[in-house]
Amino acid sequence: MFKLMSNEMIVPNIHQMVVEAPAVAAQIKPGQFVIVRADDDGERIPLSVSDWDVEKGTLTIIFMEVGGTTGKLAALEAGMSLPTVVGPLGNATEIEEFGSVLCLAGGYGIGRIYPIARGLEEK
């Protein structure tokens, strides 16, 4: 089980969830995603990781509430648990040193571009 540290609506229908998943946080790279389930019998859905903290062992996931499964995720409260967090999955974004870079995003895309901006800054 993976403990929810927080789960809040940040704007209408967009939620930010912080979940304790130390093994995933230790390995994740910008551009990768995880598979989560809201309950034991729930649908497995892929969600992008917006941020992570290796020291705290946490992942931050921003998702849009659009259907039954994301509705179940949105209804979970801090202290509750997710039965499944699988990852990291997918190919990491190739990040090189480019000098000065401008990253633009709007709305839901802000959560997706942050890890790439973070990776560029680390280079």
C-alpha positions as CSV (number, residue, x, y, z in Angstrom):
1,M,0.0,0.0,0.0
2,F,1.1,3.5,-0.8
3,K,0.2,6.2,1.7
4,L,-1.3,9.5,0.4
5,M,0.5,12.4,2.0
6,S,-1.9,14.9,0.4
7,N,-4.6,15.1,-2.2
8,E,-6.2,18.4,-3.1
9,M,-8.1,20.2,-5.9
10,I,-5.8,23.0,-7.1
11,V,-8.3,24.4,-9.7
12,P,-11.7,23.0,-10.7
13,N,-11.3,19.3,-11.8
14,I,-7.5,19.4,-11.5
15,H,-6.0,17.6,-8.5
16,Q,-2.5,17.3,-7.0
17,M,-1.7,14.1,-5.2
18,V,1.5,13.4,-3.2
19,V,2.0,9.7,-2.5
20,E,4.7,7.9,-0.6
21,A,6.5,5.6,-3.0
22,P,10.2,5.5,-2.1
23,A,11.4,2.9,-4.6
24,V,9.8,4.8,-7.5
25,A,11.0,8.2,-6.3
26,A,14.6,6.9,-6.2
27,Q,14.5,5.8,-9.9
28,I,12.2,8.2,-11.7
29,K,13.4,10.5,-14.5
30,P,11.7,13.4,-16.2
31,G,9.1,12.3,-18.7
32,Q,8.3,9.0,-17.1
33,F,5.0,7.9,-15.6
34,V,3.4,5.5,-13.2
35,I,0.4,3.2,-13.2
36,V,-2.0,3.7,-10.2
37,R,-5.2,2.2,-8.9
38,A,-7.6,3.9,-6.6
39,D,-8.8,0.7,-5.0
40,D,-8.1,-3.0,-5.0
41,D,-10.6,-3.7,-7.8
42,G,-10.0,-0.5,-9.7
43,E,-8.9,0.2,-13.2
44,R,-5.1,0.7,-13.7
45,I,-4.5,4.2,-15.2
46,P,-1.2,5.8,-16.3
47,L,-0.4,9.2,-14.8
48,S,2.5,11.5,-15.4
49,V,4.8,12.3,-12.4
50,S,5.0,16.1,-12.0
51,D,7.6,16.0,-9.2
52,W,9.4,13.7,-6.8
53,D,11.5,14.0,-3.7
54,V,14.1,11.2,-3.3
55,E,14.8,12.1,0.4
56,K,11.1,12.0,1.4
57,G,10.4,9.1,-1.0
58,T,7.4,10.9,-2.5
59,L,5.8,11.5,-5.9
60,T,3.6,14.4,-6.9
61,I,1.0,13.6,-9.5
62,I,-1.3,16.1,-11.1
63,F,-4.4,14.7,-12.8
64,M,-7.7,15.8,-14.3
65,E,-10.9,14.4,-12.9
66,V,-12.8,13.3,-16.0
67,G,-14.4,9.9,-15.2
68,G,-15.1,7.2,-12.6
69,T,-11.5,6.2,-11.9
70,T,-10.1,9.7,-11.6
71,G,-13.2,10.6,-9.5
72,K,-12.3,7.8,-7.1
73,L,-8.7,9.2,-6.9
74,A,-10.0,12.7,-6.3
75,A,-12.2,11.5,-3.4
76,L,-9.2,9.9,-1.5
77,E,-7.9,11.9,1.5
78,A,-4.5,12.3,3.1
79,G,-3.6,9.3,5.2
80,M,-5.5,6.9,2.9
81,S,-3.6,4.5,0.6
82,L,-3.4,3.5,-3.0
83,P,-3.1,-0.3,-3.5
84,T,-0.9,0.2,-6.6
85,V,1.8,2.5,-7.8
86,V,3.9,0.9,-10.5
87,G,6.9,2.5,-12.1
88,P,8.8,4.3,-13.3
89,L,7.5,3.4,-16.8
90,G,8.2,4.8,-20.2
91,N,11.2,6.4,-21.7
92,A,12.8,9.3,-19.9
93,T,13.0,12.6,-21.8
94,E,16.4,13.0,-23.4
95,I,17.9,16.1,-21.6
96,E,21.1,17.7,-22.6
97,E,22.8,21.0,-21.8
98,F,21.4,23.6,-24.1
99,G,22.4,26.8,-22.3
100,S,19.4,29.1,-21.6
101,V,16.1,27.5,-22.2
102,L,12.5,28.8,-22.1
103,C,9.8,26.3,-21.2
104,L,6.2,27.3,-21.9
105,A,3.0,25.5,-20.8
106,G,-0.5,26.3,-19.8
107,G,-3.3,24.7,-17.9
108,Y,-2.8,21.0,-17.4
109,G,0.5,21.0,-19.3
110,I,2.2,22.9,-16.4
111,G,2.4,19.6,-14.4
112,R,3.9,17.8,-17.3
113,I,6.6,20.3,-18.2
114,Y,7.9,20.9,-14.7
115,P,10.0,17.7,-14.5
116,I,11.6,18.6,-17.9
117,A,12.4,22.1,-16.7
118,R,13.8,20.6,-13.5
119,G,16.0,18.2,-15.5
120,L,17.3,21.0,-17.8
121,E,18.2,23.1,-14.7
122,E,20.1,20.2,-13.2
123,K,22.2,19.9,-16.4
